[in-house]
């Protein structure tokens, strides 16, 4: 499949179109935002469904196939926050706390970006692994913790213990790991019972969530615009660099072409659920509008529209 076909298929997917509709509504001064209670329910469903689907695949997985990708994921989780912090400080001139906040967001992972990348790889027929949701849960934590450690060393004031507890007991981690356990130990009859809800309905629920996220991204872009052009460039360059690194790491770890692409998309993504909760506890003086503006207003739409086909092409070249 050519690059043009990859981009076209991605741009015409219902998930991307739903995101674009939400952003367009803001541009037209309309309102497609969903009530907070609804978005909370949708995010809960998506995180649990990702975990359950991954757990079901884990029943068929061999740990011998998983240990190298797990190590690659941990390496990614350690490298990305360090690079992000240095780039934010030296290239953009953000404060220590805002640089650490940005590092926590970019060091973690977006479960929705993962879902879009996984769906893309499956539709392209290049994905052989079913255990990738387990890597999402693994990648959630180290980047946030390392970013907070950096802030603690620079300032000596962040409450790391409370923040780590917030990460480990937070909604995203509990739902992902809990879903993995549920799926991994479910009986055959149990799998058949939950499959219509967690697998068949998943693409439609994802479109609803992305409709709201598109509106939120358009609103958050104002924070990024105020931060300046260099900040916008950083929010685009970082995912390209991290995505390429993730694809290379996944390829070296023995993942399939699609698996390496998905790991690259995970590395390129930025968290907007787990990271903000931890930063709010450990770095209350950080401007979350800047970090979330970059994560949702720039990096997420870039990955959704351009990044995923780009990482797919890189994975094809490396494989």
N, C-alpha and C positions, 0 to 999 in steps of 0.2 A: 504494500500500500504506500502511495507517494505521500510526501509531506502535505501537499495540498489536500489530498483526500483525508488525511488524519485531522487536519485543522477543520475541514468542512464537517466531518462527522462529529467532531467535538462541539463545534459551534451550533449545530442543529440538534444536539441532544436535548431532551426535555428539561433536564436539570439546569443546563446552561441557559436555555431560553427562559426558564422560570426566574433565574437570577437576574437576567437582563430586564425582564418585565418589572421586577421590583425596583431596580435602579431607574428605569424609565419613568416609573410612577413618581419618583421623587423629582426628577428633572421637569416633569409636567406639573409639579406642585400638587400631585394627587397623594392618596394615602392608601397603601396596601399593607401597612404594618399590621401584624397579628397581635392580639392581646398577649401580655407577658405570660399569663397562665398557659396559653396555648403553645407559645414557643418553648416554654419550659417542658411541657408534656412532649412536644415533638423531639426536643433534644434528648430527653430521657429515653424515648422510644428508639431513636437512632443509635445512641450509645449502647443500649442493651442489645439491640438487634445485631450490631456489629460484633459484639462479644459472643452472642449466641451462635451466629453464623460461623465465627472463627472456632468456637468450641466444637461445633459439629464436624468441622474439617479436621480438628486436632485428633479426633478419634481415628482418623485414617493416616495421620502423619507419623513419620519416623523421626525420633529425636536426632538421629544421625544426620538428617537433612536440615535440622533446625539450628544446631549449635553455632555454625559459622554465621548465618544471618543474624542470630542473636548478638554475637560479638560485634558484627558490623554495625548493628543498630546502636549498641552501647557506645561505640567509637563515635558515631554520628552525634549522639546525644551529648558527648563531651566536647567535641570540636566546635559545633555550631554556636553555642553561647559565648565561647571565648572569642571567636572571630567576630561575632556580632557586637560584643562589647567594645572591642578594639576599634572596629570600623565606626561605630556610633560616636566614640570619644574623639578619634583623630580626624575622621573625614567629615563628620557633621557637626561636631562640637557640642554634643548633648552633655548634660550634667552626669555625674556618676550615677545618681539614682535613676535617671531616665534611661541611661545607657544599660544599666543592669536590668531595668524593667523590659526594655526592648530585647535584651539577650534572653531573658526568661521566656518571652513570647516566641521568639524565633528558635530557641533551643528545644522547645516542646513541639507538639504536633497538632494538626487540625484533623479531627476524625472525619469531617465532611470532605476535605480534600482527598484523604485516603479513599473514601467511598467512591468519589468521582473517578479517581485514578484506577481503582480496582475494577469498576464497571467498564471503563475504557479498555483496559487490558483484556478483560474477559470477552468483550464484544469483538476485539481484534484477534482473539484466539491465541494470544501469546503468553497467557498466565497458566502456570502449572501448579502453583502452591496454593494451599488452602489455609495455611497457618499464619498468614500475614496479619490478621487482626491481633494476634498475640504480640507482634512487634509494635503495634500501635500503643498497647498498654505499657510496653517496656520503654518506649521513647517518650512517654508523657513526663516521666519523673526527672531523669538526670540533668537535662538542660536547665530546668527551673532551679534545681538545687545548686548547680554550679554557678548560675547567675547570681543567686543570693549569697553564695560564699564569696564571690568576687566583691559584691557590694559590702559585705561584712568586713572584708580585709581592707577595703578602701575607706570605709566610714566607721567601722566598729560599732554600728548601732542597730543593725537589722536583727529582727527576732527570727533566727533561722529555725529553731526548734518548732515554734508555732507554725511557721510557714511550711516546713516539711510535713508536719502533722496534717495541715490543711490540704496539702497535695495528696498524701497517701490515703486520707479518709474523705477526700472530696468526691463530688458526684461522678465525675468522668472516670476516675480510676476504679471506684467501687462498681460502677455499672459495667465497664469493660471487663474487669477481672471476674466479677460475678457472672456476667453473661458467658464468658469463656468456660467457667466451671459448670454452669448449667448445661451448656451445649456439649461439653466434653463427657459428662456422665449421664446424659439423657438416654433413655432406652429407645429402641426403634419405634415403638408405638408413640412415645413422647415426641420424638422428632417429627413424625407424621402429623401430630396434633398441632404443633406450633409452626410448622413450615408455612401454611397460608398466611399467618399473621406476621412473622418475622422475615420472611423471604419474599413471598408474592407481593405483599403490600409495600415493601420497603421502597421501591423506586417512586411510587406516588407520594409517600410521606416525605421523602427527600425533596421532591419538587416543591411541596408546601413550605418546607423549612428554608429552601433556597430563595423562594419568593420573598419571604420576610428578610432574609439575609441580604438580598440585593438592595432592598430599601435601606437597611441599616448601613451597608457599605457606602451607598451614595451620601448618606448623612454624615458618616464618619470622615469622608474625604476632606471635609472642610478643615478638620484638625490637621490633616497632612499638608494641605495647601498652606496653612499658616506656618508650618515648620520649615518650608522652603523647598526649592528645587532639588538641592543635594540630598535631602531626606527622601524625596520621592524616588530619585535614582537609586538610592541605597535599598529601598524597599523592593525594587525590581532586580537589582544586581545580586543581592544576597540569595534570593531563591534560585537564580540561575546557577550561581556558584555552588550552593549547597545541593541543588538538584543533580548537577553533574557529579559532584562528589558522592552523593548517595547512589546514583546509578553505577558508578565505578566500584563502590564498596559492595553493592549487591551482586554485581557481576563477578567480582573476585571471590565472593562468598558462595558462589555456585547457584545463584538464583536464575530462574528462566529469564528470558528477555522481558516478559511482562512483569515478573516479580521484581527485577532490578529497576524497571521503570516506576513501579509503585513505591519502592523504597526511596527512590530519588524524589518522587513527589512528596513523600512523607518528610524527607530531610528539608525540602524546599518550603514546606508549609509553616505556618505560625499559629500558635494556640490562641484561642479567644474564649476558652472556658476554664481550663485548669490554671493557666498562667495568671490571668487577672485576679483570681481568688487568692493565690499565694502572694502575689505582689501587694495586694491590698493589705495583707496582714504584715508582711515583712518590711515593705517600703511604702508606708502610707503617704509619704511626701512626693512620691513619683506621680507624674501626670499620665494617668492611664489613657486619657484621650489620645495622646501621641502614639502610644504603643498599639492600642486597639485600632486607631486610625490607619496605621501602617499595615497591621495584620489583616484587618477586614476591608479597609478602603482601597488598598493597593495590592498587597501580596496575594490575598485570596482570589480576587478576580483575575489577576495576572496568571496565576497557576491554573485556574479553571479554564481560561480561554486559550492561553498561549503555552503555559508551562508544561502541561500534561502531554500535548503532542510533541513538544520539544524534547522532553525527557524520553519519550518513546523512541524518537529518532536517534537520540544518543545511545539508548540501550541497544537498538538494532545495530548501530555501528560497532559498539564494543563487543557485542555477542558474535 
